[in-house]
């Protein structure tokens, strides 16, 4: 990935601490000399293609995805033209992670709350966007802004120090970073495919172990359960309602409001805190001891299984000694299995297996989101080996999954590292810390790039695991 890039031969002090030294032959100008703010209202519905700033990209929002906070009329939106730079200027105080700049590639409309900038003659649009994108990555914008929620305005960009290489050098920077970004996106796609295959392997392994046991030669019998099919003849089928001392949903929304959360209190466990069968709590999602006493019927104890009752069904986690006394959240439900019927660790693996997940989805209700209640979960029919065999299955799965988990961790770590490399590279190249002129001149022509180099045009970065990895969510209009 061009590791031999060198600095420029001569530098000068920019006079700006966060820019440091810049190439001696580069110009430095205020933002007003490089950009102009413009806004064209969508009066008369001149344009109907709705755009969104999502993960640093300007994307078209299909009509079927236009839900949530959309206006009564899109006449309130503004028109965006190709090569316009879009800035999300709002809420810097509360959101330090989202990417706030994007370069439009198509005509459309976007919320008027966003800023629309165009480059002047001194900057090519692609380089102008890269410059602001680099500032975005370096978190420069968070030292700007005004108002209660620290919003950006044209005044912040009007005096923003901007670096202006020659037109030829701007083109070289754009060409080089586009080439490297294509390679990185291709690399990430390959790693994501590997992760998906490993996850499939992991789920298939768990599914077989919890529904067939460890003996490949065991005699089977019909289970009478559609999703399960055959099972070992010594096993029984039992409904979860019979196998549990209690199944308790979390508190209603009227009983627990987000405004009652405190940092460092008694943790509240929601579905997002359940990962790989374990609880990973958020210290900010907690309540006071006094509030916990009001909701004590929803308290967790060691050996419980906490489970998502909406959204991604089948997501569940074991409650360990360290989590005893924590609280089941609104989007979760608590299962307290009878110790003479189920080993809690085995039940977690069983409830998270693909067969049970599919069954839960079929049983769920809700027009826009899968939703479960205690009655539905209690009707779930499950295979039940003897307790000793359950313990053996748990031990075997934990032993064998270590290899798969290690491979998954390694692949995800490689994605994280290449993203960090991309962030640093963009910032270093655009601010003149690395000279890419020779490297850009030696890149292959577009005609020499294989057809499958970037088949879908962009790296899909809108799925949940990438959002979590980047620490950001989709920027809604």
C-alpha positions as CSV (number, residue, x, y, z in Angstrom):
1,X,0.0,0.0,0.0
2,X,2.8,2.4,-1.0
3,X,4.7,2.3,2.2
4,X,7.7,4.1,0.7
5,X,6.1,7.5,0.6
6,X,8.4,10.3,1.7
7,X,7.8,13.8,3.1
8,X,8.2,16.8,0.8
9,X,11.7,18.2,0.5
10,X,11.0,21.6,2.2
11,X,8.3,22.8,4.6
12,X,7.2,26.0,6.2
13,X,5.3,26.8,9.4
14,X,1.5,27.1,8.8
15,X,1.0,29.1,11.9
16,X,-1.9,26.8,12.8
17,X,-1.1,24.3,15.6
18,X,-3.3,21.5,14.2
19,X,-1.9,21.9,10.7
20,X,1.8,22.1,11.7
21,X,4.3,22.4,9.0
22,X,3.1,22.4,5.4
23,X,5.0,22.0,2.1
24,X,6.9,25.2,1.3
25,X,5.4,25.6,-2.2
26,X,1.7,25.2,-1.0
27,X,-0.5,28.2,-0.6
28,X,-2.6,28.8,2.5
29,X,-5.9,30.7,2.1
30,X,-9.0,31.3,4.3
31,X,-12.1,29.3,3.5
32,X,-13.9,32.2,1.9
33,X,-11.2,32.2,-0.9
34,X,-11.8,28.5,-1.5
35,X,-15.5,27.8,-0.9
36,X,-18.8,29.5,-1.3
37,X,-22.0,28.6,0.6
38,X,-25.1,28.4,-1.5
39,X,-28.7,27.1,-1.0
40,X,-31.4,26.5,-3.6
41,X,-34.8,25.7,-2.1
42,X,-36.8,22.9,-3.7
43,X,-39.7,25.3,-4.5
44,X,-42.4,23.7,-6.6
45,X,-40.9,20.2,-6.1
46,X,-38.4,20.7,-8.9
47,X,-36.5,17.6,-7.7
48,X,-37.8,14.4,-6.0
49,X,-34.7,12.3,-5.6
50,X,-34.0,12.3,-1.9
51,X,-30.4,12.2,-0.8
52,X,-28.8,11.4,2.6
53,X,-25.4,11.9,4.2
54,X,-24.5,8.4,5.4
55,X,-21.1,7.3,6.6
56,X,-19.4,10.1,4.7
57,X,-21.2,9.3,1.5
58,X,-24.1,11.1,-0.3
59,X,-26.5,8.3,-1.2
60,X,-29.9,8.2,-2.8
61,X,-32.7,7.1,-0.4
62,X,-35.2,4.8,-2.1
63,X,-38.8,5.8,-1.6
64,X,-39.5,2.6,0.5
65,X,-36.9,3.8,3.0
66,X,-38.4,7.2,3.5
67,X,-39.7,6.8,7.0
68,X,-39.2,8.4,10.4
69,X,-38.6,12.1,10.6
70,X,-39.5,13.2,7.0
71,X,-41.2,16.5,6.2
72,X,-44.8,16.9,5.2
73,X,-43.5,18.3,1.9
74,X,-40.0,18.0,0.4
75,X,-40.4,21.6,-0.8
76,X,-38.6,22.5,2.5
77,X,-35.5,20.6,1.3
78,X,-32.7,22.1,-0.8
79,X,-31.4,21.1,-4.2
80,X,-27.9,19.5,-4.4
81,X,-25.9,19.3,-7.7
82,X,-23.1,17.0,-8.6
83,X,-19.8,18.0,-6.9
84,X,-21.5,20.0,-4.2
85,X,-20.0,19.4,-0.8
86,X,-22.5,18.7,1.9
87,X,-21.8,19.4,5.6
88,X,-23.9,18.2,8.5
89,X,-23.3,21.2,10.9
90,X,-25.6,20.3,13.8
91,X,-25.1,18.8,17.3
92,X,-21.3,18.8,17.5
93,X,-21.6,18.9,21.3
94,X,-23.3,15.5,21.5
95,X,-21.9,13.6,18.5
96,X,-18.1,13.4,18.2
97,X,-18.0,10.3,16.0
98,X,-20.1,10.7,12.8
99,X,-18.5,11.7,9.5
100,X,-19.9,15.2,8.6
101,X,-18.9,15.8,5.0
102,X,-19.8,14.2,1.7
103,X,-19.4,14.9,-2.0
104,X,-22.5,14.7,-4.1
105,X,-22.3,12.6,-7.3
106,X,-25.9,13.1,-8.4
107,X,-28.5,15.7,-8.4
108,X,-31.2,15.5,-5.7
109,X,-32.5,17.1,-2.5
110,X,-31.4,17.0,1.1
111,X,-32.5,18.6,4.3
112,X,-32.1,22.3,4.6
113,X,-30.4,21.8,8.0
114,X,-27.3,20.8,6.1
115,X,-24.7,23.2,4.5
116,X,-24.0,23.2,0.8
117,X,-20.6,24.4,-0.3
118,X,-19.1,24.7,-3.7
119,X,-15.4,25.2,-4.4
120,X,-14.0,28.3,-6.1
121,X,-11.5,28.2,-9.0
122,X,-8.5,27.6,-6.6
123,X,-9.8,24.1,-5.6
124,X,-11.0,21.2,-7.6
125,X,-14.2,19.9,-6.1
126,X,-12.8,16.4,-5.3
127,X,-9.7,17.9,-3.6
128,X,-11.9,20.4,-1.7
129,X,-14.0,17.6,-0.4
130,X,-10.8,15.6,0.6
131,X,-9.5,18.6,2.4
132,X,-12.7,19.0,4.5
133,X,-12.9,15.3,4.9
134,X,-9.3,15.3,6.3
135,X,-10.3,18.1,8.7
136,X,-13.3,16.0,9.7
137,X,-11.1,12.9,10.4
138,X,-8.8,15.1,12.5
139,X,-11.8,16.3,14.5
140,X,-11.1,20.0,13.6
141,X,-14.7,20.9,13.4
142,X,-15.3,20.1,17.1
143,X,-13.2,23.2,18.0
144,X,-15.5,25.3,16.0
145,X,-19.3,26.0,16.1
146,X,-21.5,28.0,18.4
147,X,-24.8,27.9,20.3
148,X,-26.1,25.5,22.9
149,X,-25.5,22.5,20.7
150,X,-22.4,23.8,19.1
151,X,-23.6,24.0,15.5
152,X,-21.4,25.0,12.5
153,X,-22.2,28.0,10.3
154,X,-20.6,29.6,7.2
155,X,-18.7,31.9,9.6
156,X,-16.7,28.9,10.8
157,X,-15.7,27.9,7.2
158,X,-15.2,31.5,6.1
159,X,-12.0,31.8,8.2
160,X,-11.0,28.1,8.1
161,X,-7.3,27.8,7.1
162,X,-7.3,25.9,3.8
163,X,-4.3,24.3,2.0
164,X,-4.0,25.0,-1.7
165,X,-1.5,23.0,-3.8
166,X,-1.2,23.6,-7.5
167,X,-4.1,22.2,-9.7
168,X,-1.8,19.4,-11.0
169,X,-0.8,18.4,-7.4
170,X,-4.5,18.4,-6.3
171,X,-5.3,16.0,-9.2
172,X,-2.4,13.8,-8.1
173,X,-3.6,13.7,-4.5
174,X,-7.2,12.8,-5.6
175,X,-5.9,10.2,-8.0
176,X,-3.7,8.5,-5.4
177,X,-6.2,8.5,-2.6
178,X,-9.0,7.2,-4.9
179,X,-6.7,4.4,-6.0
180,X,-5.7,3.4,-2.4
181,X,-9.3,3.7,-1.2
182,X,-10.5,1.3,-3.9
183,X,-7.9,-1.3,-2.8
184,X,-8.8,-0.8,0.8
185,X,-12.5,-1.2,0.1
186,X,-11.8,-4.4,-1.8
187,X,-9.7,-5.7,1.0
188,X,-12.5,-5.0,3.6
189,X,-15.1,-6.7,1.4
190,X,-12.9,-9.8,1.3
191,X,-12.5,-9.8,5.1
192,X,-16.2,-9.3,5.6
193,X,-16.9,-12.3,3.4
194,X,-14.5,-14.3,5.5
195,X,-16.2,-13.2,8.7
196,X,-19.6,-14.1,7.2
197,X,-18.4,-17.6,6.4
198,X,-16.9,-18.1,9.8
199,X,-20.1,-17.0,11.4
200,X,-22.0,-19.5,9.3
201,X,-19.6,-22.2,10.4
202,X,-19.9,-21.2,14.0
203,X,-23.7,-21.2,13.9
204,X,-23.9,-24.6,12.1
205,X,-21.5,-26.1,14.7
206,X,-23.7,-24.8,17.6
207,X,-26.9,-25.9,16.0
208,X,-25.8,-29.4,15.5
209,X,-24.3,-29.7,19.0
210,X,-27.4,-28.4,20.9
211,X,-29.9,-30.4,18.8
212,X,-28.1,-33.7,18.1
213,X,-25.5,-33.9,20.9
214,X,-21.9,-35.0,20.5
215,X,-22.3,-38.7,19.4
216,X,-22.5,-38.8,15.6
217,X,-23.8,-42.4,15.8
218,X,-26.6,-41.8,18.3
219,X,-30.0,-43.2,17.4
220,X,-32.6,-40.6,16.5
221,X,-36.3,-40.3,16.9
222,X,-38.9,-37.8,15.6
223,X,-39.1,-34.8,18.0
224,X,-42.6,-33.7,16.9
225,X,-41.2,-30.2,16.7
226,X,-41.1,-28.8,13.2
227,X,-38.0,-26.7,13.4
228,X,-36.1,-29.4,15.3
229,X,-36.9,-32.5,13.2
230,X,-35.2,-35.6,14.6
231,X,-33.3,-35.7,18.0
232,X,-31.5,-38.3,20.0
233,X,-33.9,-40.9,21.3
234,X,-33.0,-40.4,25.0
235,X,-33.8,-36.7,24.8
236,X,-37.1,-35.1,25.7
237,X,-39.0,-32.1,24.4
238,X,-40.2,-29.5,26.9
239,X,-41.8,-26.1,26.6
240,X,-39.8,-23.2,28.0
241,X,-42.7,-22.2,30.1
242,X,-42.6,-25.5,31.9
243,X,-38.8,-25.5,32.1
244,X,-38.6,-22.0,33.7
245,X,-39.5,-20.9,37.1
246,X,-40.4,-17.5,35.6
247,X,-40.3,-15.6,32.3
248,X,-40.5,-11.8,33.0
249,X,-40.4,-9.0,30.5
250,X,-38.6,-5.8,31.3
251,X,-40.4,-2.8,32.6
252,X,-42.8,-0.9,30.3
253,X,-41.6,2.4,28.9
254,X,-43.9,4.3,31.2
255,X,-42.0,2.6,34.2
256,X,-38.5,3.5,33.0
257,X,-37.7,6.6,31.0
258,X,-34.3,7.4,29.4
259,X,-34.2,10.6,31.5
260,X,-33.8,8.4,34.6
261,X,-30.6,6.8,33.4
262,X,-27.5,7.8,35.4
263,X,-23.8,7.0,34.9
264,X,-22.3,4.5,37.3
265,X,-25.6,3.3,38.8
266,X,-27.1,-0.2,38.6
267,X,-26.8,-1.3,35.0
268,X,-29.9,-1.9,32.8
269,X,-29.5,-4.6,30.3
270,X,-30.9,-4.0,26.8
271,X,-30.5,-6.2,23.7
272,X,-27.5,-4.1,22.5
273,X,-25.6,-5.3,25.6
274,X,-25.9,-9.0,24.7
275,X,-23.0,-10.2,22.6
276,X,-21.8,-13.8,22.1
277,X,-23.8,-15.0,25.0
278,X,-22.3,-12.6,27.5
279,X,-23.3,-9.2,28.9
280,X,-21.3,-6.1,27.9
281,X,-23.0,-3.3,29.8
282,X,-22.8,0.4,29.2
283,X,-22.1,2.4,32.4
284,X,-24.3,5.3,31.1
285,X,-27.3,3.0,30.9
286,X,-27.9,2.6,34.6
287,X,-30.4,3.6,37.3
288,X,-30.2,4.8,40.9
289,X,-30.6,2.3,43.8
290,X,-33.9,3.9,44.6
291,X,-35.2,3.4,41.1
292,X,-33.9,-0.2,41.2
293,X,-35.9,-0.9,44.3
294,X,-39.1,0.3,42.5
295,X,-38.3,-2.2,39.7
296,X,-37.0,-5.1,41.8
297,X,-39.4,-7.6,40.1
298,X,-37.2,-7.1,37.0
299,X,-33.9,-7.7,38.8
300,X,-31.5,-10.3,37.5
301,X,-29.8,-13.0,39.4
302,X,-26.8,-15.3,38.6
303,X,-28.0,-18.2,36.4
304,X,-30.7,-16.2,34.7
305,X,-30.8,-15.9,30.9
306,X,-31.6,-12.4,29.6
307,X,-33.0,-12.3,26.1
308,X,-34.0,-9.8,23.4
309,X,-37.7,-9.6,23.0
310,X,-37.7,-7.2,20.0
311,X,-35.3,-6.5,17.1
312,X,-32.8,-9.2,16.6
313,X,-34.6,-12.2,18.2
314,X,-32.5,-15.0,19.6
315,X,-29.9,-12.5,21.0
316,X,-29.4,-13.6,24.6
317,X,-26.8,-13.7,27.4
318,X,-26.0,-15.5,30.6
319,X,-26.2,-13.6,33.9
320,X,-23.1,-14.3,35.9
321,X,-22.3,-13.6,39.5
322,X,-20.9,-10.2,38.7
323,X,-24.2,-9.2,37.1
324,X,-26.4,-10.4,40.0
325,X,-28.8,-7.6,41.0
326,X,-28.7,-5.7,37.6
327,X,-31.9,-4.9,35.9
328,X,-33.7,-6.4,32.9
329,X,-34.2,-3.6,30.4
330,X,-37.4,-2.6,28.5
331,X,-36.4,-4.4,25.3
332,X,-35.4,-7.6,27.1
333,X,-37.0,-10.4,29.0
334,X,-35.6,-12.5,31.8
335,X,-35.8,-16.3,31.8
336,X,-35.1,-18.1,35.1
337,X,-34.7,-21.8,34.2
338,X,-35.4,-24.7,36.6
339,X,-31.9,-26.0,37.6
340,X,-33.2,-29.6,37.5
341,X,-34.2,-29.3,33.8
342,X,-31.7,-26.9,32.1
343,X,-28.1,-25.8,32.6
344,X,-28.2,-22.1,32.0
345,X,-25.1,-22.1,29.7
346,X,-26.7,-24.7,27.5
347,X,-30.0,-22.8,27.4
348,X,-28.2,-19.7,26.2
349,X,-26.6,-21.7,23.3
350,X,-29.9,-23.3,22.4
351,X,-31.9,-20.0,22.4
352,X,-29.2,-18.4,20.3
353,X,-29.1,-21.2,17.7
354,X,-30.3,-20.6,14.1
355,X,-33.3,-22.9,14.5
356,X,-34.7,-21.2,17.6
357,X,-34.0,-17.8,16.1
358,X,-36.1,-18.6,13.1
359,X,-38.9,-20.0,15.2
360,X,-38.9,-16.9,17.4
361,X,-39.2,-14.7,14.3
362,X,-42.1,-16.7,13.0
363,X,-43.8,-16.4,16.4
364,X,-43.2,-12.7,16.8
365,X,-45.7,-9.8,16.2
366,X,-45.3,-6.2,15.2
367,X,-45.6,-4.5,11.9
368,X,-42.3,-2.7,11.9
369,X,-40.2,-4.7,14.4
370,X,-40.2,-8.3,15.6
371,X,-41.7,-8.3,19.1
372,X,-42.1,-11.1,21.7
373,X,-43.9,-11.4,25.0
374,X,-43.5,-13.9,27.8
375,X,-46.4,-16.0,26.6
376,X,-44.9,-16.5,23.2
377,X,-41.5,-17.4,24.6
378,X,-43.1,-19.8,27.1
379,X,-44.7,-21.8,24.3
380,X,-41.4,-22.4,22.6
381,X,-40.7,-26.2,22.5
382,X,-37.0,-27.2,23.1
383,X,-35.0,-30.4,23.1
384,X,-33.7,-31.3,26.6
385,X,-30.8,-33.7,27.1
386,X,-29.9,-35.0,30.6
387,X,-28.1,-32.4,32.6
388,X,-24.7,-34.2,32.4
389,X,-25.0,-34.2,28.6
390,X,-25.9,-30.6,28.6
391,X,-22.7,-29.8,30.5
392,X,-20.7,-31.9,28.1
393,X,-22.1,-30.0,25.1
394,X,-21.3,-26.7,26.7
395,X,-17.8,-27.7,27.4
396,X,-17.2,-29.0,23.9
397,X,-18.7,-25.9,22.2
398,X,-16.6,-23.6,24.4
399,X,-13.5,-25.6,23.6
400,X,-14.0,-25.8,19.8
401,X,-15.4,-22.2,19.3
402,X,-12.1,-20.8,20.6
403,X,-10.5,-21.5,17.2
404,X,-13.4,-19.9,15.3
405,X,-13.5,-16.9,17.6
406,X,-9.8,-16.4,17.2
407,X,-10.2,-16.3,13.4
408,X,-13.1,-13.9,13.7
409,X,-11.2,-11.6,16.0
410,X,-8.2,-11.6,13.7
411,X,-10.3,-10.7,10.6
412,X,-12.1,-7.9,12.4
413,X,-8.9,-6.6,13.8
414,X,-7.4,-6.5,10.3
415,X,-10.4,-4.5,9.2
416,X,-10.0,-2.1,12.1
417,X,-6.3,-1.6,11.3
418,X,-6.8,-1.0,7.6
419,X,-9.4,1.6,8.5
420,X,-7.0,3.3,10.9
421,X,-4.4,3.3,8.1
422,X,-6.9,4.9,5.7
423,X,-7.8,7.6,8.1
424,X,-4.1,8.5,8.8
425,X,-3.2,8.3,5.2
426,X,-5.9,10.7,4.1
427,X,-5.0,13.2,6.8
428,X,-1.2,13.0,6.1
429,X,-1.6,13.3,2.3
430,X,-4.1,16.1,2.2
431,X,-2.2,18.2,4.8
432,X,1.1,17.7,3.0
433,X,2.9,15.3,5.4
434,X,3.5,12.8,2.6
435,X,4.4,13.5,-1.1
436,X,2.3,11.4,-3.5
437,X,3.2,13.1,-6.8
438,X,5.5,10.3,-8.1
439,X,3.3,7.5,-6.7
440,X,0.2,9.0,-8.5
441,X,2.1,9.3,-11.8
442,X,3.0,5.6,-11.7
443,X,-0.5,4.3,-11.0
444,X,-2.2,2.1,-13.7
445,X,-4.7,3.8,-16.0
446,X,-8.4,3.1,-15.3
447,X,-8.5,0.9,-18.4
448,X,-5.9,-1.4,-16.7
449,X,-8.1,-1.9,-13.6
450,X,-9.8,-5.3,-13.6
451,X,-13.6,-5.2,-14.1
452,X,-14.2,-6.8,-10.7
453,X,-11.9,-4.3,-8.9
454,X,-14.8,-2.3,-7.5
455,X,-17.9,-4.1,-8.8
456,X,-20.5,-2.3,-6.7
457,X,-18.9,1.1,-6.7
458,X,-18.8,1.5,-2.9
459,X,-18.0,-0.4,0.1
460,X,-21.2,-1.3,1.9
461,X,-20.7,0.3,5.3
462,X,-24.3,0.6,6.5
463,X,-24.7,-2.7,8.3
464,X,-24.7,-2.9,12.1
465,X,-21.3,-4.4,12.7
466,X,-19.6,-1.8,10.6
467,X,-21.5,1.0,12.2
468,X,-20.3,-0.2,15.6
469,X,-16.8,-0.6,14.4
470,X,-16.7,3.0,13.1
471,X,-18.5,4.2,16.2
472,X,-21.2,6.0,14.2
473,X,-24.7,5.6,13.0
474,X,-26.4,6.6,9.8
475,X,-27.0,10.4,9.6
476,X,-30.7,10.7,9.2
477,X,-32.2,13.6,7.4
